[in-house]
């Protein structure tokens, strides 16, 4: 399959403890519990926006067809959305940026690592993407550890660069599909 095969129909990925799936209108109550929490945006580069403060806005407009993914991360036991994950800024179907955001109530449980590992594997096995990358505020040591556990390599440091709407020092992390060859 290829990215074009997911323009209208996004995947559902099941892991040991999680379901990574498209967000649906019935997720609004769960999203409302954590999305507006300013503390989870400390290293995000911006605070909660209008749709984070009012998650029902995510479902007011019909989604536009896109190769990008914005999926919910739900605990398998209750199918309750506790975070979300993106694959976006896709360049020539070869490289894309990734991001993970989780409710503060589930930090430290390994859900970020589990979801990012699964999404990375999905991208390399089911699309033509060859590289995934992200930016991380240098003070966000938990995210750095998560990325490294998932096989992402620290590729550089941007000093006093602009990350979304914040000027800070941040790392660039990346992973190539060939980095995971021969593992398992």
Backbone torsions as a table, in degrees:
resi	resn	phi	psi	omega
1	UNK	NA	170.8	-177.7
2	UNK	-139.5	167.9	178.8
3	UNK	-53.4	-39.0	-178.7
4	UNK	-60.6	-24.2	179.1
5	UNK	-73.7	-12.8	-178.3
6	UNK	-109.1	10.1	-178.3
7	UNK	-61.0	-42.7	-176.6
8	UNK	-103.1	-21.2	-175.7
9	UNK	-131.8	109.7	-177.2
10	UNK	-84.4	151.9	-176.6
11	UNK	-77.3	162.5	167.1
12	UNK	-119.0	128.2	-177.1
13	UNK	-120.1	126.6	-178.8
14	UNK	-109.6	130.6	177.0
15	UNK	-116.0	-171.0	179.2
16	UNK	-57.2	-42.5	-176.1
17	UNK	-119.9	-6.9	-169.7
18	UNK	-128.2	157.9	168.1
19	UNK	-122.6	120.6	178.0
20	UNK	-103.8	115.5	-168.0
21	UNK	-151.3	165.1	174.9
22	UNK	-59.5	142.4	175.0
23	UNK	-73.0	144.2	178.7
24	UNK	-129.9	161.7	-175.2
25	UNK	-56.0	-32.4	-179.6
26	UNK	-71.4	-5.6	175.9
27	UNK	-82.5	-7.4	-173.4
28	UNK	-54.4	-45.7	-178.5
29	UNK	-60.7	-43.6	177.9
30	UNK	-64.7	-42.0	178.7
31	UNK	-62.9	-38.7	-179.0
32	UNK	-63.1	-25.8	-179.7
33	UNK	-69.2	-29.4	-174.9
34	UNK	-129.1	-27.5	-175.6
35	UNK	-58.6	-40.3	-178.6
36	UNK	-77.0	-7.3	-176.3
37	UNK	-63.5	107.0	-176.7
38	UNK	-58.1	-29.0	-175.9
39	UNK	-65.1	-26.7	-179.6
40	UNK	-78.6	-6.3	179.9
41	UNK	-102.2	9.3	-176.6
42	UNK	-52.6	-40.7	-178.2
43	UNK	-114.8	17.5	-174.3
44	UNK	-82.5	-20.9	-178.4
45	UNK	96.3	-4.3	176.7
46	UNK	-166.3	162.0	176.4
47	UNK	-86.7	-178.2	178.0
48	UNK	-64.4	133.0	178.2
49	UNK	-90.8	-171.9	-177.2
50	UNK	-57.5	-44.4	-177.8
51	UNK	-75.4	-23.4	174.6
52	UNK	-75.3	-34.8	178.2
53	UNK	-75.4	-27.0	-179.4
54	UNK	-133.8	77.2	-173.6
55	UNK	-58.1	-21.3	177.9
56	UNK	-61.1	-22.9	178.2
57	UNK	-64.0	-25.3	178.5
58	UNK	-61.6	-20.9	-173.6
59	UNK	-113.5	4.6	-179.0
60	UNK	-73.6	-38.7	179.9
61	UNK	-101.1	147.6	176.2
62	UNK	-68.9	133.7	-179.1
63	UNK	-62.7	138.1	177.4
64	UNK	-83.0	142.3	176.7
65	UNK	-60.0	132.9	-178.9
66	UNK	-154.6	154.5	174.0
67	UNK	-79.1	-18.5	-179.4
68	UNK	-69.0	156.8	176.1
69	UNK	-117.0	134.2	166.5
70	UNK	-133.6	103.5	-172.7
71	UNK	-119.4	150.2	175.1
72	UNK	-83.3	150.2	174.4
73	UNK	-110.2	115.6	-176.6
74	UNK	-119.0	142.2	172.5
75	UNK	-68.5	132.5	-174.9
76	UNK	-61.6	-39.0	-174.3
77	UNK	-61.4	-39.8	-176.7
78	UNK	-115.8	-3.7	-173.8
79	UNK	50.5	39.3	178.5
80	UNK	-100.5	127.1	-177.3
81	UNK	-72.1	122.5	-178.2
82	UNK	-118.0	3.5	-180.0
83	UNK	-178.9	-178.3	175.6
84	UNK	-147.0	161.4	-176.6
85	UNK	-139.4	143.0	-179.6
86	UNK	-123.7	147.4	162.1
87	UNK	-128.0	112.7	-171.7
88	UNK	-150.3	-175.2	-174.4
89	UNK	49.2	49.3	-177.5
90	UNK	-74.0	127.2	-179.4
91	UNK	-112.1	115.0	175.9
92	UNK	49.9	36.1	178.5
93	UNK	56.0	20.7	-176.1
94	UNK	-115.5	-34.2	-173.4
95	UNK	-142.1	147.2	-179.5
96	UNK	-149.6	157.4	176.6
97	UNK	-93.4	149.9	178.3
98	UNK	-127.4	155.2	176.5
99	UNK	-153.2	147.4	178.0
100	UNK	-131.6	138.6	176.6
101	UNK	-136.8	131.7	-178.2
102	UNK	-129.4	149.6	173.2
103	UNK	-57.9	139.8	178.8
104	UNK	-58.6	-28.5	-177.4
105	UNK	-67.5	-15.6	-178.9
106	UNK	-115.7	6.6	177.8
107	UNK	-59.5	144.4	176.1
108	UNK	85.2	3.6	-178.5
109	UNK	-99.9	-0.6	179.8
110	UNK	85.6	6.5	-179.2
111	UNK	-67.3	-34.6	177.8
112	UNK	-63.6	-47.0	178.7
113	UNK	-61.9	-45.6	-178.5
114	UNK	-62.6	-43.8	-178.1
115	UNK	-72.6	-41.7	-179.8
116	UNK	-67.9	-39.5	176.8
117	UNK	-60.0	-45.7	-179.4
118	UNK	-65.0	-42.6	-178.7
119	UNK	-68.0	-40.0	178.2
120	UNK	-62.1	-47.9	178.8
121	UNK	-59.4	-45.6	178.8
122	UNK	-56.9	-48.3	-177.5
123	UNK	-60.2	-42.6	-177.7
124	UNK	-76.5	-28.1	-178.3
125	UNK	-92.2	-24.5	-173.1
126	UNK	-122.2	3.0	174.9
127	UNK	-136.7	174.5	178.9
128	UNK	-88.5	5.0	178.2
129	UNK	-59.2	136.9	-179.7
130	UNK	-113.4	-15.4	-176.2
131	UNK	-147.5	135.3	170.7
132	UNK	-121.4	146.3	-178.0
133	UNK	-148.1	166.2	175.7
134	UNK	-160.1	168.6	175.5
135	UNK	-114.7	142.4	179.9
136	UNK	-139.1	126.0	173.6
137	UNK	-53.9	133.0	-176.0
138	UNK	-60.2	-22.3	179.6
139	UNK	-79.9	-10.9	-177.1
140	UNK	-89.3	72.1	-175.2
141	UNK	-65.4	-32.3	179.0
142	UNK	-63.1	-42.9	178.7
143	UNK	-68.1	-36.6	177.1
144	UNK	-61.1	-45.4	178.2
145	UNK	-61.0	-43.5	179.5
146	UNK	-59.4	-48.2	-179.4
147	UNK	-60.9	-43.9	-179.2
148	UNK	-65.5	-37.6	176.1
149	UNK	-62.7	-30.0	-179.6
150	UNK	-86.2	1.9	178.0
151	UNK	93.4	1.9	177.9
152	UNK	-72.5	142.6	-179.4
153	UNK	-105.8	139.5	173.8
154	UNK	-74.5	117.2	-173.9
155	UNK	-103.6	-16.0	-180.0
156	UNK	179.4	170.6	178.5
157	UNK	-124.6	128.0	172.6
158	UNK	-103.7	119.7	-179.3
159	UNK	-91.9	127.3	179.0
160	UNK	47.7	48.0	176.2
161	UNK	-95.8	172.3	179.9
162	UNK	-95.8	116.3	175.9
163	UNK	-111.8	105.8	-172.8
164	UNK	59.2	-103.9	-179.1
165	UNK	-115.9	17.7	-175.9
166	UNK	-124.0	139.1	173.9
167	UNK	-94.7	120.3	-177.3
168	UNK	-161.0	171.9	169.4
169	UNK	-83.1	134.1	177.7
170	UNK	-145.5	153.3	178.0
171	UNK	-94.3	151.3	168.4
172	UNK	-104.2	126.9	175.3
173	UNK	-116.7	145.6	177.2
174	UNK	-150.1	161.3	175.4
175	UNK	-144.2	141.0	175.8
176	UNK	-106.0	152.8	176.8
177	UNK	-58.9	-31.9	179.9
178	UNK	-72.8	-17.2	177.5
179	UNK	-65.0	-27.7	-176.5
180	UNK	-99.3	-1.6	-180.0
181	UNK	-64.1	136.3	178.4
182	UNK	83.8	-2.1	177.6
183	UNK	-89.1	164.3	178.1
184	UNK	112.7	NA	NA
